[in-house]
Amino acid sequence: MTAKVTLSFSDETIEEARRFAKREGLSLSAWMDQAAREKALREVFAAHAAAVRRAGLDVESAALADASEVGMVDDLLFGGRPRAA
């Protein structure tokens, strides 16, 4: 479903949006929809990351440790040769 709304933008903002939309082969409406959706998702992900930090979870260190462990196992099993996909 699509809703029609009236929005106001500065001349500079709308010109930049038109230029980006044209570059990407999108209508201005489609580009603005995509930009708004991406901004909303960034806000959600940023809020989630903040909650993870407040909870004291260090998922980045855990992910790096996991990747290191996978590398060590690969070295042991495959002797530095790339494994088959």
C-alpha positions as CSV (number, residue, x, y, z in Angstrom):
1,M,0.0,0.0,0.0
2,T,1.2,3.5,-0.8
3,A,0.3,6.7,1.0
4,K,0.5,10.1,-0.6
5,V,1.9,12.8,1.7
6,T,3.0,16.4,1.3
7,L,6.5,17.1,2.5
8,S,8.6,20.3,2.4
9,F,12.4,20.2,1.8
10,S,15.0,22.9,1.3
11,D,15.9,23.6,-2.3
12,E,19.4,22.1,-1.7
13,T,18.0,18.9,-0.2
14,I,15.5,18.3,-3.0
15,E,18.0,18.9,-5.7
16,E,20.5,16.5,-4.2
17,A,17.7,13.9,-3.8
18,R,16.7,14.3,-7.4
19,R,20.3,13.9,-8.5
20,F,20.8,10.8,-6.4
21,A,17.5,9.3,-7.7
22,K,18.4,9.9,-11.3
23,R,21.9,8.4,-10.8
24,E,20.3,5.3,-9.3
25,G,17.6,5.1,-12.0
26,L,14.8,5.6,-9.5
27,S,11.9,8.0,-9.3
28,L,12.2,10.7,-6.7
29,S,9.4,9.1,-4.7
30,A,11.1,5.7,-4.8
31,W,14.4,7.1,-3.8
32,M,12.9,9.1,-0.9
33,D,11.0,6.0,0.3
34,Q,14.3,4.0,0.2
35,A,16.2,6.7,2.0
36,A,13.6,7.0,4.7
37,R,13.5,3.2,5.2
38,E,17.3,3.0,5.4
39,K,17.4,5.8,8.0
40,A,14.7,4.0,10.1
41,L,16.7,0.8,9.9
42,R,19.9,2.6,11.0
43,E,18.0,4.0,14.0
44,V,16.8,0.5,14.9
45,F,20.2,-1.1,14.6
46,A,21.9,1.8,16.5
47,A,19.3,1.4,19.3
48,H,20.0,-2.4,19.4
49,A,23.8,-1.9,19.5
50,A,23.4,0.6,22.3
51,A,21.3,-1.9,24.2
52,V,23.9,-4.6,23.7
53,R,26.6,-2.3,25.0
54,R,24.5,-1.3,28.0
55,A,24.0,-5.0,28.7
56,G,27.8,-5.4,28.8
57,L,27.8,-7.9,26.0
58,D,31.1,-7.9,24.0
59,V,29.8,-9.5,20.8
60,E,32.6,-8.1,18.7
61,S,35.3,-9.7,20.8
62,A,33.4,-13.0,20.8
63,A,33.1,-12.9,17.0
64,L,36.8,-12.1,16.5
65,A,37.7,-15.0,18.9
66,D,35.4,-17.3,16.9
67,A,37.0,-16.2,13.6
68,S,40.5,-16.8,15.1
69,E,39.4,-20.3,16.3
70,V,38.1,-21.2,12.9
71,G,41.4,-20.1,11.3
72,M,43.4,-22.3,13.8
73,V,41.2,-25.3,13.0
74,D,41.5,-24.7,9.3
75,D,45.3,-24.5,9.6
76,L,45.3,-27.8,11.5
77,L,42.9,-29.6,9.2
78,F,44.0,-28.1,5.9
79,G,47.6,-27.1,6.5
80,G,47.0,-23.6,5.2
81,R,45.4,-24.8,2.0
82,P,42.0,-23.3,1.2
83,R,39.2,-25.7,2.0
84,A,36.6,-26.7,-0.6
85,A,33.5,-24.6,-0.6
